[in-house]
């Protein structure tokens, strides 16, 4: 998953404002090591580090990042969350229109 997708996943699936620096830190070696970059900074020590920097939400964000890179959470899941959110937006606006009639 690329950086943009990690940021989207954080926002859509966790409802949190993403910490760009956290994802950049976790994927710092992704270009050099390609798929093997996950052996670095995709572990419990990184979760602890994220918690120290950003609190519980940072730890959740780092855990989601790891889940995405392990393909437990996929791009399809992000797309599903986008679709769901758009559908809720339409439903909210139509119910408001009905109330004002």
Secondary structure by P-SEA (a helix, b strand, c coil): ccaaaaaaaaaacccccccaaaaaaaaccccccccccccccccaaaaaaaaaaccaaaaaaaaaaaaaaaccccaaaaaaaaaaaaaaaaaaaaaaaaaac
